[in-house]
């Protein structure tokens, strides 16, 4: 009989307070030489295997801020002066988590809460310009109507997440530079949802009128302009000469951006993008699997590195609206049938944490370690195939069953890991039929709720509140298990109404325990990722996000030591 160890060995290989003055970030790190202008950056993003999903934020594409964050700006962004590289406390790695003391105004110059009615009044920066875009618009100043129009298009989109803007009664421009959001009720995510979130881009009405879904029409106030796009190959950005922001380094203010061109590469093959980094064709590769690190350190010893715990959870979702997964005994059994600790040690070679989802250890005050969890949760992470068989028999499946699991062929890691999980399940009589899918079809299956009974995915934590809302409340598109409990939904709604963060933390801890006990997913370990860059990349320390999946403000502040690059033979 095969043992779990044998299986693993064979597959081894892999509330924002009102702030009245918000200054641009200041880089505190000392530099070897003054920043230089010019040159080009080639970057492999965290999701470099995926082309942009849509250029129009009203399509609600989760990658929009990653793909357009150099062009479209938001009301708020990360205060990068508080990065660890600059002596601050934050790594700026989380996919969509900005601590309340690390948010600055981007297009917002200041903002203030007022009551009767409950509202937030936002003053826009003066003199921020849209560049000229032939055939789309003439150069003009950003005005409050642009913010209102951007919000209304999102709110009126048939593709929007249900309930996402229910807290907003209206958005209005009271003068050229003032936007007022009047609320139906307080929402603890107000700044994230339309301030620095996934769909918060401020798009001029001319782009909407020309067709925001066409990349050739994209035009924003950001440090770069989108100048070329080849699907499956690259997105190219060129310097916006009339960009408004500056970066202060060693006490001196420098106009942004530094480089003339940035290219986001799309490379679907892991061997190919690792080779591109090794040979200097990529200056930065944001996501390197642990299994490739040692070889890269030998073959390219000059590379710089940062290590971070993945900001998403990997799991096999079981649809609770379909048999046999409507029975919690079946779901708990499948969790116990998978040797998760062995996956950490044998598959990841220790480069993973057993328990880091649905809350992330970086969420201080929200995350609870496994050893403090109730026994009902703890036992889901202990390998116990005998109890799994017993639970399956009690549920009416003494001989197991067969079910289909869909997985995205775009992820080499998932294509390796799912067969390992399937092998564990086979030992308790449960057979998995693996169905690889291209990403577009894979994502569509989930968002239209037509996916199979099993769905293997990585789901971003997002932030401490959204990670619970989107993954476990009724009707949410990122709830692939289709879990639904009115009492749970009510408690989640109460969290968002709570202004006191310490109280929200306690409420979310309770909801996290409840969600885990329901075992709607086969929870798998969370691996460590790595970011690598060449030493000629300056004013950078491995930061990944300055908003929700938005690296743009980080990349705009990078400069290239072109003499060093040439000296190193690249």
N, C-alpha and C positions, 0 to 999 in steps of 0.2 A: 504494500500500500504506500502511496506517495505521502510524504509528510509536508507540512507547511514550509519547513526549512528548505526542503528540496525544491519546492516551487519558487521560493524567493531567490534561491541561489541560481537557478536556471535563468531567471529573468533579471538578475542583477545587472545594472548598467545605468542604472539611472534612479453757546448763545452769545452770539456776538453782541457785546454791550455797545451803546451809542458812543461813537468816537467822533469827536468834532474836528480832529486834524489828523490826516493820514499821509505821512511822508513816504516818498519812494524808498525802497530798501537800500541800506548802506552796507557794503561789503567791508568787513573789518580785517580780513586776512591780508597780511603783508605779501607783496608780490616781489619777484626777483627783478623785474624790470617793468617799466610803464606799459600799460596796455597798448596793443597795436590794433590798427584798423586794417581791414582787408582780409582776403583769403576766403576759403569755403569750408564748411563743415559737412561731413557725411555721417549721418546718425542712423543706427538701427534702434528703433523704439522698442519698448517692452513687448509690443504686439507686432513686431515687424513682419510676421507672416501674413498679416491681414491688410488688404487695401482699405482705403476709406469706405465707409458704409453709405454715407450720404453727406453732401455739402450743405444741406438745409437743416438747421436745428429743429424745424417744425416736423421733420420726419422722426424726431426723437431717437437719433442714433447714438448709442452709448460712447462711440469713439469720436464724436464730433469735436470735442475740445482737444483731443490729441492731434487730430488731423488739421484743425484750423486755428489752433491756439496762438500761432505766430501772426495771424492776420486779424482775427476777430478778438476784441478785448471784452472784458467783463466788468461789472461794477466793482468787484473786489478780487483780490488775489493774495497769495501768500506773501508775508513779509520775510523775504529771504535773508534779511540781516540777522534773523534769529535762527539761521541754520547752524548745525554743528560745525560746519566748516568755518563759519564766522564767529565761533565762540558761543553760539546759542544752544538751546536745548533740543532742537528739532531736526530730524533727518530729512523731512519732506519726502517721504517714501510712500505713505499711505495713498491709496487710490483716490479717496475723496474725503480726507479728514484734515481740516485746518483747525488747530486749537484756537480758541476765541482770542487769545493774546498774540496770535501770529497771523492776523489778517490785516491787510492794508487796503486803502482805497486804490483802485486802478483807475477806472473812468469816474468813479465817485471821489469827489474831493473831500466831502464830509457828509455825515448823516446823523439824524436825530429822531428819537422816539417821542411821540406825543399821544395824548389821550383825548377821549371824547370828541371824535371817534378815535379808536386805536389806529395809529398810522405811523409810518416811518417816512420822513422827508429827506430826500437825497439831493445834494447839490453836486452837479457835474463839474469836472475840471474845465476851465475856460481855455479856448484856443486849441482844443484837440481836433485834428483835421482828418477827414477821409481824403485819400489821394485821388487824383484823376484816374478814371477807368474808361477808356474810349469805348463808346457804344453802350455804356451802362450809366455813368454819372460823371459830372464835373467835380473837381475838388471842392469840398465845402466843410464847414464846421459841424462837429457832432452837436446835436441838440436833444432836448428831453423827449421830443416826439419819437426819436429813433428808439429810445429805451421803451417807451410805451408801446410802439408798434411791434417791437421784438417780443415783448411779453404777450401781447394780445394774440399774435400769430401762434405762439406756443400754446396758450391757454385754449384757443379755439381749434387746435389741431385734433382731428379724429384719432391720431396716433398717440396722444398724450397718455401718461400713466394715470389711471383712475384715481381721483382724489388729490392729485399732486398740488393743485392750486386752489383747493376748496377754501383755504384760509384767507384768500385775497378777494375782497369785494370789488375793488377796481384799482386800476393804475391810471394816473392822469398827469399831464404836464401842466403845471400851474404857471410856469414861465419858461423861457428859453433854456434855462439851466436847472430847473427844479422838477424832480419827479416825486410824486406822492403815491405810496402804496397804502390804501386803506384796507384794513383787515376785518374780516368777519370774526376772527378769533386769533389768539396768539398761536404761533407755530414755532416750536423750538428749532426747526430747520429753515426758518425763513430766509436767512442769508445764503444758505447752501442751495436752496431750491431755485431761487432766481437772483443770484449774486455772484457765486463762483462755482456753480454746479455744472452738471453734464450738459445742460441745454441753455446756458446763460449767455450765450454770445449776443452781442449787440450788433445787429445787422441793419444797414440803412435801407430805407423803403425802396430806393432805386434798385437795389439788388433783388429784393422781393419781386418787384415789378418785372425785372428782366428775367427772373428765374433763378432762385437761390440754389436749386439743385444742380445747376450747371457750373462746374468748377471755373469755367472761363469768366463767370460773372462775379465770383467771390471778391469782395473788396471791403476791408475794414480799417480801423484806426491803428492796428498793431504795427510792430517794428519791421514786418516783412510783408511783401506782396506775393500772392500765389501766381507763379508765372508758367508752370508746366506741370502736367500730370499724365503719367502713363500707368494705366491700371496694371497691377501686378508687378510693377517695376520701381516707380519712384514718384514722390511729390517734391517739387522744387520751388523754393521761395527766394526772392531777391529783395535786397535792402529797400526799405521805405525811407526815402531821404527826408521826409517831413515828419518823422516820428517825434513825439513830444517828450518822451521820458529820458532820464539820465541815470547813470550808476556812479556812485561815489566810491572811489578806491584810494586808499592811503590819503584821504583828505581832499582829493581832487575829483571834481565832477566830470564825467565823460558822457557825451551824447551817445545814445543807443540807436541801433545795434552796432556791434564791433565788426562782425564779419559781413561780407558782401552777399554771400549765398549760403543757404542751408538746404540740404537735400535729405529727406526722410526716405530711406530705402525700404523696399518691400522685397524680402527674400524668404521663400517658403521652405527651403531646404536647410536644415541645421548645419550640416557640414559646410555648405556654401557660405552661410553668414559668419561662421567661425573662421573660415579661411579669409573672408573679407576683412575681418578684424585683424587677424594675424599679419596680413600683408599691408596693412595701413589703408586699405580702400574704405574702411570705416574708421572714423576718428573715435567714435563712441558706440559701444554696444550695450544697451541698457539692461538686457536680460540674458545672462549666461547661466546655463544649468550647471549645478555643482559638479556633474560628471565630467565636464569639459575644462574645469578650472586648472587642475594640476598640469595637464598637457599644455595649456596656453601659457602657464607661468614658466614652463621650460622652453617652449618654442618662441615666446615673445616676452622675455623677462623684464622689459622696460614698461610694460603695461601697468597702469595704476588700477586699484581695485576698491570696491566697497561691497559689503555683505549685508543682506537684509532678509528678514523672514517674509515669505510671500504674503502679499496683501489680499489674497483670496483663498477661499476654501475649496478643496477638491473633494468631490463626493459622487456617489451614485444615488440619484433621486429616485424614489419609488412612489409612483402615483397612488395616492391614498383613495382616489375616486375609482380605482379599478382593482378587481380581485387579482391576486390574493393580498394586495398591499393595503386593503381596507382593514385588515386585521393587524393590530399593533404587535401581536405575538410574532407574526411573520417578519415584520420590520426589525424587531429587536433580535430575532434569531439570526437574520442575515448580518447584522452588525457583529454579533458574537462569533460568527463563522469566519470572519476575516481577521487574520493575525496582524493587527495594526502595529504592534511593537516590533514584530519581525520585519515589517515593511520599512520602518524607520532604520533598523540596524542593517538589514541585508539589501534592500533595494536602494535606499538613500545613503547607505554607508554612514549613518548617523547625521547626515546633513538635513535634518528635519525635526520638527516638534510633533509629538503625538497629538497634542490638543491645542489648536489655535483658531478655532472657528466654531460658532459664528462671530464671536468677539475676538479681536486681535490683542495680543499682549501689549502692543503700543498704546492701547486705549486705557490709560491709567485712570482708575476710578470706575471703569466699566467692566474690565476683564476679571474673571475669577479662574484661578488655575484648577485643573482637574481634581487635585487632592482635596479641594474644599467643596466639591460638588456632591449632591445627594447620591446615595448608592445606586439609584435607578439610572443615573447618568454614568457613573464610574464603570458599571459592569458592561456598558456598550463598548468600552475600549479595552476589555480584557478578553483574550482569545479563549473561547469555551465552546468547542464544536459539539460536545455532548449535550450541553444545555440547549444549544441551537437546534439539534435534532429533536430534543424533547418538546420544545416550543412549537416546532413545525408539526409534529405529530398531534399535539393538543389542538392546533389550528385546523387540523384535517388534512395535512399534507405529509403523511409518514414516509412517502416515497419521493418527496420533493416535487418540483414542478419546473417548467421551462418558461423563460420570459426573454423578450427582446430588449436590448440596451443600445441606444443610439450614442455615438461618440463622434467628435469632430476630427476628421483626418488631418486638420491643420496643426494638431498638437502631437508632436513626436512623443512627448512624455505620456500623454493620455493613451496613445496607441500602444505604449509599452505597459502602462500600469493596469489598464482594464483587463487584459488577459490574466494578469496575476490575481486580481480580485476574483475573476471568473473561476480560476483554478481552486481557490479557497472554497468558493461556494459549491463547486462540484463535489467536494468531499462530504457535504451534508445533503447531497442529492438534488441540488438546485443547478440547473443548466442555463447558461447565459448564451444567447445568440447575439453576437456583436454585429452592429450595423454602422459602419463608418459613413460619414456624410461630409460633403463640402460645407464650409462655414455658413454660407447664405441659407442653404436648406436646413441646416442644423438649427440656426437661430430662429428661423421662421417657424419651424415645428414647435418650438417652445412658446414663442410669443403668440401663436395662434392656438395653443393648447391642443395640438394634434400630435404631439410627440408620443413615443412609445411608453409602455409601462415603466421602463427603466431608461434613465437619461444621465449620461456620465459627463460631468462638466466641472469647470472652475468658476466659482461665483465670487466676485469681488466683495470684500467686506463693506466697502464704501465708507461708512462712518458708524459710530456706535448706535445710532437710532435707525438709520436706513437698513443696516444689515439685518435687523429683526423685521422691520416693516416689509421690505421687499421680498424676503425669503419665506415668510411664514403667515402673512395676512391674506385674507380672501381676495381672489381675483387679480393679484399682482402678477405682471408678466414674468418676473424673475422668481416666481414661486413654482418651480417645476414639479414639486410633489403634489401640488394642488391642495395643500393642507388648508383647512378652513374651520375656524372655531369662533363663533360670535363673541364669546367671552374674552378670548385672546385679542380679537380685533378691538374690542372696547378698551381693554387695558393699554393697547398700543396707541390708540387715539388719545387716551389720558396722558400718556408720556409726552406727546407733542404739545399738549396744552400746558404742561408744567414749566414754569419759568425758572424754578430753582434747580440748578444743575445737579446738586447733591441728591435731591429727591429723584430726579430723572435717573441717576445712576442706580439707585436702589430699585426702582421700578423695572429698569432694563435687566438687572441681574435676575430678578424673579422671572421675567419673560424668557430670558435666555435659558434658564433651567427648565422651564416648561417645554420650550421648543425642543431641547435636547432629549428630554424624557420621551417625547412622542416618536423619536427615531424615524422621522420621515426620510432621512438620508442615511446611507452607509457612509459615515464620516471617516475620512482618510487623513493621514498625517499631512502636515503643511511643511513643504520643503523650503530650504533657504535658496535665495537667488543671489546673483552677483552682477554687478555692473563694472565694465572695464573701459578704460580710455587711455589714449596715448598721452605722454607727458607734455606734448606741445599744446594740449587743450588746457587753457588757463581760466581762472575764475570759476572753477567747477569742482565739486567734491562728491559726485555721485547722486545728487538730488534728482528725483524723478518727476515730482508733481508740485505745481504751484497753485493747484485748484483740483477740480475733479478730472482726473486723467489728463491734466493740462501741463505739458512741459514747456510751452512756449516762452514764458517769462524767464525760465532758467536758461534756455538755449540762446535767448537774445542777449544775455549778459556774458556769454563765453567769448573769449578772444583767443586767437591762434598765434603762438610763437612760431612765426614762419621760418625764422633763421634756424631754430632748433629742429623743426621738421625737416628742413633741407639738410642740415648737418647729419641727421639720423638716416638720411638716404631715402626719404619719402617725398 
